[in-house]
Amino acid sequence: MKEIIPTTERISNMTMWLEVTRIFDFITFVMSTFINGVLLNLIKTASPKHFGNYVYLMMSFSVNSLIFASIHAFLQPVSQGIYKTKLTE
């Protein structure tokens, strides 16, 4: 059995990948906040009267999306791999 030990190149690639995901998470958080804010404003001001209680359902989905985007941005979850792997021959 062989063990794969992380090399400097592999660690460098993982560090770069974590930086890319951090930047992407920030960009998607900003976009989600802006778009859901606009959506909430449009639902509140421009929705027709015949929509009735459906307006509250649409608003709840938008608020829910804002909450989850904020939680994701705050926690910044990242899946982790295992460094040592046993290979069978």
KOLKOLZA-499656 format. One record per residue (C-alpha): residue in one letter; x, y, z. Coordinates in nm, 3 decimals. Layout:
<rs>
- A/X/Y/Z
...
</rs>
This chain:
<rs>
- M/0.000/0.000/0.000
- K/0.113/0.349/-0.083
- E/0.028/0.667/0.100
- I/-0.012/0.991/-0.086
- I/0.144/1.274/0.109
- P/0.047/1.629/0.009
- T/0.319/1.806/-0.182
- T/0.392/2.176/-0.185
- E/0.227/2.204/-0.526
- R/-0.091/2.034/-0.406
- I/-0.109/2.257/-0.097
- S/-0.054/2.563/-0.317
- N/-0.338/2.454/-0.545
- M/-0.569/2.401/-0.247
- T/-0.483/2.745/-0.110
- M/-0.554/2.903/-0.447
- W/-0.885/2.714/-0.472
- L/-0.991/2.834/-0.125
- E/-0.915/3.193/-0.228
- V/-1.119/3.156/-0.549
- T/-1.416/3.013/-0.358
- R/-1.394/3.292/-0.098
- I/-1.404/3.559/-0.370
- F/-1.687/3.382/-0.552
- D/-1.886/3.353/-0.228
- F/-1.850/3.726/-0.167
- I/-1.958/3.814/-0.522
- T/-2.264/3.588/-0.504
- F/-2.357/3.728/-0.161
- V/-2.349/4.085/-0.294
- M/-2.548/3.988/-0.604
- S/-2.805/3.795/-0.400
- T/-2.850/4.081/-0.154
- F/-2.894/4.338/-0.432
- I/-3.130/4.128/-0.646
- N/-3.347/4.016/-0.354
- G/-3.361/4.372/-0.223
- V/-3.483/4.493/-0.563
- L/-3.729/4.205/-0.577
- L/-3.871/4.286/-0.233
- N/-3.908/4.651/-0.330
- L/-4.085/4.561/-0.655
- I/-4.318/4.315/-0.480
- K/-4.408/4.576/-0.220
- T/-4.458/4.870/-0.457
- A/-4.552/4.734/-0.799
- S/-4.751/4.416/-0.742
- P/-5.112/4.429/-0.863
- K/-5.395/4.414/-0.612
- H/-5.537/4.092/-0.759
- F/-5.227/3.900/-0.640
- G/-5.375/3.917/-0.287
- N/-5.197/3.701/-0.028
- Y/-4.962/3.559/-0.293
- V/-4.754/3.875/-0.238
- Y/-4.665/3.754/0.112
- L/-4.553/3.417/-0.023
- M/-4.325/3.585/-0.279
- M/-4.186/3.814/-0.009
- S/-4.120/3.520/0.222
- F/-3.920/3.341/-0.049
- S/-3.711/3.652/-0.108
- V/-3.648/3.708/0.265
- N/-3.561/3.339/0.303
- S/-3.305/3.372/0.024
- L/-3.154/3.678/0.193
- I/-3.124/3.491/0.524
- F/-2.958/3.186/0.368
- A/-2.718/3.400/0.162
- S/-2.617/3.585/0.479
- I/-2.565/3.262/0.673
- H/-2.359/3.114/0.391
- A/-2.144/3.428/0.365
- F/-2.090/3.438/0.742
- L/-2.004/3.069/0.788
- Q/-1.817/3.021/0.457
- P/-1.855/2.642/0.439
- V/-1.585/2.461/0.244
- S/-1.574/2.088/0.181
- Q/-1.246/1.931/0.278
- G/-1.065/1.637/0.127
- I/-0.853/1.374/0.293
- Y/-0.479/1.414/0.245
- K/-0.367/1.059/0.311
- T/-0.520/0.800/0.083
- K/-0.434/0.432/0.075
- L/-0.404/0.285/-0.272
- T/-0.429/-0.085/-0.329
- E/-0.217/-0.250/-0.591
</rs>
